[in-house]
Amino acid sequence: MSVLAKFYVFSSTHWPATHGVITDDFTSEFDPFAPAFGEKFSPAYLPGVHQGLGGNEVARVYSDAHGIYNV
């Protein structure tokens, strides 16, 4: 004997959250109050664009004062 079990579960998929840090490979951070002290320098207020699979712009973001962005 066997029992057929059907589970109809639907879960909506959310957009993936993207965050990161923009860094400059040629300079170092010398400000002792910066989050990246002693590491690579993070330029402030740079624009960034996230594109979809077709090359269309999905979101436009700007980094903060420490080079960190969040979409």
C-alpha positions as CSV (number, residue, x, y, z in Angstrom):
1,M,0.0,0.0,0.0
2,S,1.2,3.5,-0.7
3,V,-0.2,6.9,0.0
4,L,0.1,9.8,-2.5
5,A,0.8,13.1,-0.8
6,K,0.6,16.3,-2.7
7,F,1.8,19.5,-1.1
8,Y,0.9,22.7,-2.9
9,V,3.2,25.3,-1.3
10,F,3.8,28.6,-2.9
11,S,6.5,31.0,-1.7
12,S,7.0,34.3,-3.4
13,T,10.5,35.1,-4.4
14,H,11.9,38.5,-3.3
15,W,14.5,40.6,-5.0
16,P,18.0,39.8,-3.9
17,A,19.5,42.4,-1.6
18,T,22.9,43.6,-2.8
19,H,25.4,45.5,-0.7
20,G,29.1,46.1,-0.9
21,V,32.0,48.4,-0.6
22,I,33.7,50.4,-3.4
23,T,37.5,50.4,-2.9
24,D,40.5,52.1,-4.5
25,D,43.4,49.7,-5.0
26,F,46.1,52.4,-5.3
27,T,45.6,54.3,-2.0
28,S,45.3,53.4,1.7
29,E,42.9,54.8,4.4
30,F,44.8,56.8,7.0
31,D,41.8,58.3,8.9
32,P,41.7,56.5,12.3
33,F,37.9,57.1,12.5
34,A,37.0,55.5,9.2
35,P,35.6,51.9,9.2
36,A,38.4,50.8,6.8
37,F,41.4,52.2,8.7
38,G,44.6,50.7,7.4
39,E,42.9,49.0,4.4
40,K,42.2,50.2,0.9
41,F,40.7,53.7,0.5
42,S,36.9,53.9,-0.2
43,P,35.9,56.8,-2.3
44,A,32.7,58.6,-1.3
45,Y,29.5,59.2,-3.2
46,L,30.2,57.2,-6.4
47,P,27.2,56.2,-8.6
48,G,26.5,52.6,-9.3
49,V,24.0,50.9,-11.7
50,H,22.5,47.4,-11.4
51,Q,21.3,45.9,-14.7
52,G,18.9,43.1,-15.4
53,L,19.6,40.1,-17.7
54,G,18.5,42.1,-20.8
55,G,20.9,45.0,-20.0
56,N,18.1,47.3,-18.7
57,E,18.8,49.5,-15.7
58,V,17.1,48.0,-12.6
59,A,18.4,50.3,-9.9
60,R,20.7,53.3,-9.5
61,V,22.5,53.8,-6.2
62,Y,25.2,56.0,-4.7
63,S,27.7,55.0,-2.1
64,D,27.8,56.8,1.2
65,A,30.7,58.7,2.8
66,H,32.6,55.5,3.5
67,G,32.1,53.9,0.1
68,I,29.4,51.5,1.2
69,Y,26.3,51.0,-1.0
70,N,23.0,49.0,-0.5
71,V,20.4,48.2,-3.1
